[in-house]
């Protein structure tokens, strides 16, 4: 079971985290929402989100931005909710289990909040599995290898960092992505920043309209 936030009614604001404000063109946070642009990449996203959560209490966090789709599992201009993120490349290169002192475990999975996902079913957005990378995939060989190893649908550079930071802070979070390209060779990616950004902004507005009428006490978070 996931622990409940007994004090969650005090968490009045929703924090929207993006890498760059340009990913959300024309978006103006409505009352009760704040927008944070952390910078690009896993470290910037993690550090920026952690700093924001240390300064203020939020009832929910939404990581919003662009993503590439693997093997055309989604199309450019689609928007998706990411239910689970994997962190690429953590541990042994061949994927076998690494043995750490005292039975310590590596954490390479992070999850969107179950109750938030349930509340957002009305948004009619498909659910995806995400992969967070430090280097944008630019070859068909690497794309195929990542799909086989992780079973991922979309690729970003920040998703795991935001979701895992929120898990550690016990703040409910969800990830929303607009598809801007296909993962693989850049010449074949169909890169369309504007299409992905429009999809993300439209979906974000829908998500916020749904969250505005939900009760904070319904929000929960995985440990």
C-alpha positions, 0 to 999 in steps of 0.5 A, a space after each residue: 500500500 502507498 502511504 497517505 498524506 494526512 496533511 495533504 489538504 494544506 498542499 494548495 498548489 500544484 508544481 509544474 516542472 519542465 526542462 525549458 519554458 519553451 516546451 510549454 509555449 503560451 502556457 500561463 499557470 492558472 491560480 494555484 499552480 507554479 511553473 518551474 523550468 529546471 534546465 535540461 537533463 537528469 541532474 538539473 531536473 532532480 536538483 531543481 525539483 528537490 530545491 523547490 520541494 524543500 522550499 514549499 509544500 505542494 499537493 502534486 507535481 506534474 512533470 511536463 515536456 517533450 519526448 521521443 517515441 520508440 518504434 512509432 509506438 506513438 505518433 508525433 503530436 500525441 500526448 501521453 501520461 507516463 506511468 513508470 520511468 526507467 533510468 537507462 544505464 544504471 548498474 552493470 552494462 550487461 543488465 545483470 544484478 550488481 552486488 552491493 555491500 549490505 544488500 543495498 539495491 540500485 533504484 532505476 525505477 520511478 512511478 507516477 502516483 496511482 491515485 493521480 493516474 486514476 483521477 486523470 483517466 477522464 483526460 483520455 490520454 494513453 499511458 506510456 512507459 518512459 526511459 530517461 537517458 543522458 544522451 539522446 538516442 541517435 541510432 536505430 541499433 541503440 533504439 532497438 537495444 533500449 526497447 529490448 532491455 527496458 520495454 520503453 515507449 518514450 524517451 526523455 532526459 528528465 522524467 526519472 529525476 522528477 518522479 524519483 525526487 517526488 517519491 523521496 519527498 513523498 509528494 504525488 507526481 505524474 509525468 506528461 509528455 508531448 511526442 516531438 520525434 521518433 527515437 533513432 537516427 536524427 535524419 529519420 526522426 521527423 523532429 517537430 518541436 512545435 507539434 510536441 509542445 502543442 500536444 503537451 500544452 493542450 494535455 496539460 490544460 486538460 489535466 489541470 482542469 481535472 485536478 482543480 475539482 479533485 480532493 487533495 486527500 485523495 492523493 497518495 505516493 509510493 515510497 
